[in-house]
Amino acid sequence: MSAQVTVLYFAKSAELTGLKEEELVAVPTPISSGDLWALLLRKQPRLKELQGHVVLAVRQQYVAIGDEQVTLADGDEVAVVPPLSGG
């Protein structure tokens, strides 16, 4: 199975990609959060700069990048949330 999802980019991830959002079609589901991140890196290689410093949010729920299984449905939003700079 696969799903069409909208990827939302925030802060540094938006700067790196030059995008606020993009559609991804035919994302396999279920998928591990690590594989989902790898898929995003193939689409937007500049995100590699955030490797190890970013979390994903699926349907507004944070997901650590790793082995966690994520089930996606058509229309789901996947947000790339880099660390917020403090001050």
DSSP file (Angstrom, degrees, kcal/mol; ACC not computed):
  #  RESIDUE AA STRUCTURE BP1 BP2  ACC     N-H-->O    O-->H-N    N-H-->O    O-->H-N    TCO  KAPPA ALPHA  PHI   PSI    X-CA   Y-CA   Z-CA
    1    1 A M              0   0    0      0, 0.0    28,-2.0     0, 0.0     2,-0.3   0.000 360.0 360.0 360.0 154.7    0.0    0.0    0.0
    2    2 A S  E     -A   28   0A   0     26,-0.3     2,-0.3     2,-0.0    72,-0.2  -0.959 360.0-152.4-144.2 163.8    1.1    3.6   -0.5
    3    3 A A  E     -A   27   0A   0     24,-2.3    24,-2.9    -2,-0.3     2,-0.6  -0.931  17.6-127.1-135.6 156.1   -0.2    7.0    0.4
    4    4 A Q  E     +     0   0A   0     -2,-0.3    71,-3.1    21,-0.2    72,-0.4  -0.939  39.6 177.0-102.9 122.8    0.0   10.6   -0.9
    5    5 A V  E     -A   24   0A   0     19,-2.4    19,-3.2    -2,-0.6     2,-0.5  -0.851  30.3-126.4-126.7 159.5    1.1   12.9    1.9
    6    6 A T  E     -Ab  23  77A   0     70,-2.5    72,-2.9    -2,-0.3     2,-0.5  -0.928  21.8-151.0-104.2 125.8    2.0   16.6    2.3
    7    7 A V  E     -Ab  22  78A   0     15,-3.3    15,-1.9    -2,-0.5     2,-0.5  -0.867   8.9-157.9 -98.6 126.5    5.4   17.3    3.8
    8    8 A L  E     -Ab  21  79A   0     70,-2.6    72,-2.9    -2,-0.5     2,-0.5  -0.886   2.7-155.2-105.8 132.1    5.6   20.6    5.7
    9    9 A Y  E     - b   0  80A   0     11,-3.1     2,-0.3    -2,-0.5    72,-0.1  -0.912  11.7-170.4-110.4 132.9    9.0   22.2    6.2
   10   10 A F    >>  -     0   0    0     70,-1.4     3,-1.8    -2,-0.5     4,-0.6  -0.893  47.1 -33.2-121.9 151.0    9.6   24.5    9.2
   11   11 A A  H >> S+     0   0    0     -2,-0.3     4,-1.9     1,-0.3     3,-0.7  -0.106 131.0   8.7  49.4-123.0   12.5   26.9   10.1
   12   12 A K  H 3> S+     0   0    0      1,-0.3     4,-2.6    71,-0.2    -1,-0.3   0.835 129.4  57.5 -60.9 -35.0   15.8   25.6    9.0
   13   13 A S  H <> S+     0   0    0     -3,-1.8     4,-1.9     1,-0.2     6,-0.3   0.867 107.0  49.0 -66.2 -33.5   14.3   22.7    6.9
   14   14 A A  H <X>S+     0   0    0     -3,-0.7     4,-2.2    -4,-0.6     5,-0.5   0.888 110.9  50.5 -69.8 -39.0   12.3   25.3    4.9
   15   15 A E  H  <5S+     0   0    0     -4,-1.9    -2,-0.2     1,-0.2    -1,-0.2   0.926 112.1  47.1 -61.6 -44.6   15.5   27.3    4.4
   16   16 A L  H  <5S+     0   0    0     -4,-2.6    -2,-0.2     1,-0.2    -1,-0.2   0.874 121.3  34.8 -67.9 -38.3   17.4   24.3    3.2
   17   17 A T  H  <5S-     0   0    0     -4,-1.9    -1,-0.2     2,-0.2    -2,-0.2   0.726  96.0-133.4 -89.2 -21.9   14.7   23.1    0.8
   18   18 A G  T  <5S+     0   0    0     -4,-2.2     2,-0.3     1,-0.3    -3,-0.2   0.640  73.8 104.2  75.2  13.7   13.4   26.5   -0.3
   19   19 A L      < -     0   0    0     -5,-0.5    -1,-0.3    -6,-0.3    -2,-0.2  -0.920  59.2-161.5-129.0 151.1    9.9   25.1    0.3
   20   20 A K  S    S-     0   0    0      1,-0.4   -11,-3.1    -2,-0.3     2,-0.3   0.726  85.2 -10.7 -93.5 -32.8    7.2   25.4    2.9
   21   21 A E  E     -A    8   0A   0    -13,-0.3    -1,-0.4    -7,-0.1     2,-0.3  -0.990  58.5-173.3-159.3 160.0    5.5   22.2    1.7
   22   22 A E  E     -A    7   0A   0    -15,-1.9   -15,-3.3    -2,-0.3     2,-0.4  -0.984  27.2-114.2-153.3 155.6    5.4   19.7   -1.0
   23   23 A E  E     -A    6   0A   0     -2,-0.3     2,-0.5   -17,-0.2   -17,-0.2  -0.743  22.8-163.5 -90.5 136.2    3.3   16.7   -2.0
   24   24 A L  E     -A    5   0A   0    -19,-3.2   -19,-2.4    -2,-0.4     2,-0.3  -0.988   9.4-161.0-116.7 128.2    4.8   13.2   -2.0
   25   25 A V  E     +     0   0A   0     -2,-0.5   -21,-0.2   -21,-0.2   -22,-0.0  -0.779  64.7  17.8-107.7 153.5    3.0   10.5   -3.8
   26   26 A A  E    S+     0   0A   0     -2,-0.3    -1,-0.2     1,-0.2   -22,-0.2   0.886  70.4 171.3  58.4  45.2    3.3    6.8   -3.5
   27   27 A V  E     -A    3   0A   0    -24,-2.9   -24,-2.3    -3,-0.3    -1,-0.2  -0.763  37.8-116.9 -81.0 124.6    4.9    6.8    0.0
   28   28 A P  E     -A    2   0A   0      0, 0.0   -26,-0.3     0, 0.0    44,-0.1  -0.322  35.7-124.1 -62.8 144.2    4.9    3.1    1.2
   29   29 A T  S    S+     0   0    0    -28,-2.0     2,-0.2     1,-0.1    42,-0.1  -0.992  86.5  33.0-145.1 138.3    2.8    2.4    4.3
   30   30 A P  S    S+     0   0    0      0, 0.0     2,-0.3     0, 0.0    41,-0.2   0.594  85.8 165.3 -69.1 160.1    3.4    1.3    6.9
   31   31 A I  E     -E   70   0B   0     39,-2.6    39,-3.1    -2,-0.2     2,-0.1  -0.989  39.0-110.6-142.8 146.3    7.0    2.6    6.9
   32   32 A S  E  >  -E   69   0B   0     -2,-0.3     4,-2.3    37,-0.2    37,-0.2  -0.492  29.2-120.4 -75.1 153.1    9.6    3.0    9.6
   33   33 A S  H  > S+     0   0    0     35,-2.7     4,-2.2     1,-0.2    34,-0.2   0.842 115.4  55.5 -62.5 -31.4   10.3    6.6   10.6
   34   34 A G  H  > S+     0   0    0     32,-2.6     4,-2.2     2,-0.2    -1,-0.2   0.908 108.6  46.3 -65.8 -41.9   13.9    6.0    9.6
   35   35 A D  H  > S+     0   0    0     31,-0.3     4,-2.2     2,-0.2    -2,-0.2   0.861 110.5  53.6 -68.6 -34.9   12.9    4.9    6.1
   36   36 A L  H  X S+     0   0    0     -4,-2.3     4,-2.1     2,-0.2    -2,-0.2   0.920 109.5  48.0 -64.0 -43.2   10.5    7.9    5.8
   37   37 A W  H  X S+     0   0    0     -4,-2.2     4,-2.4     2,-0.2    -2,-0.2   0.914 110.3  52.3 -61.7 -43.3   13.5   10.2    6.7
   38   38 A A  H  X S+     0   0    0     -4,-2.2     4,-2.0     1,-0.2    -2,-0.2   0.891 108.3  51.5 -60.5 -39.5   15.6    8.4    4.1
   39   39 A L  H  X S+     0   0    0     -4,-2.2     4,-1.7     1,-0.2    -1,-0.2   0.910 109.8  49.0 -63.1 -42.6   12.9    9.0    1.5
   40   40 A L  H  X S+     0   0    0     -4,-2.1     4,-2.9     1,-0.2    -2,-0.2   0.878 109.0  53.4 -64.5 -37.4   12.8   12.7    2.4
   41   41 A L  H  < S+     0   0    0     -4,-2.4    -1,-0.2     2,-0.2    -2,-0.2   0.877 106.4  52.2 -66.0 -37.1   16.6   12.9    2.1
   42   42 A R  H  < S+     0   0    0     -4,-2.0    -1,-0.2     1,-0.2    -2,-0.2   0.892 115.9  41.1 -63.8 -37.7   16.5   11.4   -1.4
   43   43 A K  H  < S+     0   0    0     -4,-1.7    -2,-0.2     1,-0.3    -1,-0.2   0.870 132.9  22.1 -76.5 -38.1   13.9   14.0   -2.4
   44   44 A Q    ><  +     0   0    0     -4,-2.9     3,-2.2    -5,-0.2    -1,-0.3  -0.718  68.1 179.8-132.3  79.6   15.7   16.9   -0.6
   45   45 A P  G >  S+     0   0    0      0, 0.0     3,-1.9     0, 0.0     4,-0.2   0.751  75.6  70.4 -58.2 -25.6   19.4   16.0   -0.1
   46   46 A R  G >  S+     0   0    0      1,-0.3     3,-1.6     2,-0.2     4,-0.2   0.715  80.3  76.3 -67.0 -17.4   20.2   19.3    1.7
   47   47 A L  G X  S+     0   0    0     -3,-2.2     3,-2.7     1,-0.3     4,-0.3   0.697  70.8  86.4 -63.4 -16.9   18.1   18.1    4.7
   48   48 A K  G X  S+     0   0    0     -3,-1.9     3,-1.8     1,-0.3    -1,-0.3   0.802  74.2  70.9 -54.1 -28.7   21.2   15.9    5.5
   49   49 A E  G <  S+     0   0    0     -3,-1.6    -1,-0.3     1,-0.3    -2,-0.2   0.764  97.9  49.4 -58.1 -25.4   22.5   19.0    7.4
   50   50 A L  G X  S+     0   0    0     -3,-2.7     3,-3.0    -4,-0.2    -1,-0.3   0.435  79.1 139.2 -94.8  -0.6   19.8   18.4   10.0
   51   51 A Q  T <  S+     0   0    0     -3,-1.8    -3,-0.0    -4,-0.3     0, 0.0  -0.166  77.6   9.6 -49.0 128.5   20.6   14.6   10.4
   52   52 A G  T 3  S+     0   0    0      2,-0.2    -1,-0.3     1,-0.1    -2,-0.1   0.403 121.4  72.3  82.2  -3.7   20.4   13.7   14.1
   53   53 A H  S <  S+     0   0    0     -3,-3.0     2,-0.3    30,-0.0    -2,-0.2   0.032  84.0  75.8-129.3  26.2   18.9   17.1   15.0
   54   54 A V        -     0   0    0     28,-0.2    11,-0.4    -4,-0.1     2,-0.3  -0.966  53.1-160.6-140.1 150.6   15.4   16.8   13.6
   55   55 A V  E     -C   81   0A   0     26,-2.2    26,-2.9    -2,-0.3     2,-0.3  -0.918  16.8-133.5-124.6 158.8   12.1   15.1   14.5
   56   56 A L  E     -CD  80  63A   0      7,-1.9     7,-3.4    -2,-0.3     2,-0.5  -0.806  10.1-153.5-104.9 151.9    9.2   14.3   12.3
   57   57 A A  E     -CD  79  62A   0     22,-2.1    22,-3.1    -2,-0.3     2,-0.5  -0.994   7.1-168.2-125.5 125.5    5.6   14.9   13.2
   58   58 A V  E >  S-CD  78  61A   0      3,-2.6     3,-1.2    -2,-0.5    20,-0.2  -0.961  80.1 -11.8-114.8 121.8    2.9   12.8   11.6
   59   59 A R  T 3  S-     0   0    0     18,-2.2    -1,-0.2    -2,-0.5    19,-0.1   0.900 131.3 -56.3  51.9  42.7   -0.7   14.0   12.1
   60   60 A Q  T 3  S+     0   0    0     17,-0.3     2,-0.5     1,-0.2    -1,-0.2   0.676 114.1 118.5  65.4  21.5    0.7   16.5   14.6
   61   61 A Q  E <   -D   58   0A   0     -3,-1.2    -3,-2.6     2,-0.0    -1,-0.2  -0.978  67.5-120.4-116.0 126.2    2.3   13.7   16.7
   62   62 A Y  E     -D   57   0A   0     -2,-0.5     2,-0.4    -5,-0.2    -5,-0.3  -0.370  28.1-168.7 -65.9 140.7    6.1   13.7   17.2
   63   63 A V  E     -D   56   0A   0     -7,-3.4    -7,-1.9    -2,-0.1     2,-0.1  -0.990  17.8-132.6-132.8 121.9    7.9   10.7   15.9
   64   64 A A        -     0   0    0     -2,-0.4     2,-0.6    -9,-0.2     4,-0.3  -0.463  31.5-109.5 -69.8 146.0   11.5   10.0   16.6
   65   65 A I  S    S+     0   0    0    -11,-0.4     2,-0.2    -2,-0.1    -1,-0.1  -0.688  83.4  67.1 -81.0 119.5   13.6    9.0   13.6
   66   66 A G  S    S-     0   0    0     -2,-0.6   -32,-2.6     2,-0.2   -31,-0.3  -0.825 104.6 -23.0 172.0-132.8   14.4    5.3   13.9
   67   67 A D  S    S+     0   0    0     -2,-0.2    -2,-0.1   -34,-0.2     2,-0.1   0.462  84.4 127.7 -91.8  -2.1   12.5    2.0   13.9
   68   68 A E        -     0   0    0     -4,-0.3   -35,-2.7   -36,-0.1     2,-0.3  -0.336  59.4-127.6 -60.9 129.9    9.1    3.4   14.9
   69   69 A Q  E     -E   32   0B   0    -37,-0.2     2,-0.4   -36,-0.1   -37,-0.2  -0.629  23.5-165.7 -82.4 135.0    6.5    2.2   12.5
   70   70 A V  E     -E   31   0B   0    -39,-3.1   -39,-2.6    -2,-0.3     2,-0.6  -0.981   8.7-154.6-122.4 128.8    4.3    4.9   10.9
   71   71 A T        -     0   0    0     -2,-0.4     2,-0.3   -41,-0.2   -42,-0.1  -0.921  18.2-163.1-103.8 121.1    1.1    4.1    9.1
   72   72 A L        -     0   0    0     -2,-0.6     2,-0.3   -45,-0.1   -67,-0.0  -0.764   6.8-164.4-106.0 148.1    0.2    6.9    6.6
   73   73 A A    >   -     0   0    0     -2,-0.3     3,-2.3   -70,-0.1   -70,-0.1  -0.903  41.4 -79.0-124.4 156.6   -3.1    7.6    4.9
   74   74 A D  T 3  S+     0   0    0     -2,-0.3   -69,-0.2     1,-0.3   -49,-0.0  -0.286 119.0  22.6 -52.5 133.1   -3.8    9.7    1.9
   75   75 A G  T 3  S+     0   0    0    -71,-3.1    -1,-0.3     1,-0.3   -70,-0.2   0.352  87.3 143.6  90.9  -6.4   -3.9   13.4    2.9
   76   76 A D    <   -     0   0    0     -3,-2.3   -70,-2.5   -72,-0.4     2,-0.5  -0.295  45.4-130.9 -64.7 152.7   -1.7   13.0    6.0
   77   77 A E  E     -b    6   0A   0    -72,-0.2   -18,-2.2   -70,-0.1     2,-0.5  -0.909  16.7-167.5-106.2 133.0    0.7   15.7    6.9
   78   78 A V  E     -bC   7  58A   0    -72,-2.9   -70,-2.6    -2,-0.5     2,-0.4  -0.982  11.6-160.1-117.5 118.0    4.3   14.9    7.7
   79   79 A A  E     -bC   8  57A   0    -22,-3.1   -22,-2.1    -2,-0.5     2,-0.7  -0.818  12.5-145.6-102.7 138.9    6.2   17.9    9.3
   80   80 A V  E     -bC   9  56A   0    -72,-2.9   -70,-1.4    -2,-0.4   -24,-0.2  -0.911  22.6-171.1 -99.6 111.1   10.0   18.2    9.4
   81   81 A V  E     - C   0  55A   0    -26,-2.9   -26,-2.2    -2,-0.7     3,-0.1  -0.871   2.5-166.3-114.8 102.3   10.7   19.9   12.7
   82   82 A P        -     0   0    0      0, 0.0   -28,-0.2     0, 0.0   -32,-0.0  -0.317  42.9 -74.5 -76.7 168.1   14.3   21.0   13.2
   83   83 A P        -     0   0    0      0, 0.0     2,-0.4     0, 0.0   -71,-0.2  -0.348  49.2-123.4 -61.9 142.9   15.5   22.1   16.6
   84   84 A L        -     0   0    0     -3,-0.1     2,-0.4   -73,-0.1    -3,-0.0  -0.731  23.2-119.8 -87.5 135.3   14.3   25.5   17.6
   85   85 A S        -     0   0    0     -2,-0.4     2,-0.1     1,-0.1    -1,-0.0  -0.592  31.0-142.0 -76.2 132.5   17.0   28.0   18.5
   86   86 A G              0   0    0     -2,-0.4    -1,-0.1     1,-0.1     0, 0.0  -0.306 360.0 360.0 -87.1 173.4   16.7   29.1   22.1
   87   87 A G              0   0    0     -2,-0.1    -1,-0.1     0, 0.0    -2,-0.0   0.342 360.0 360.0-178.6 360.0   17.3   32.6   23.5
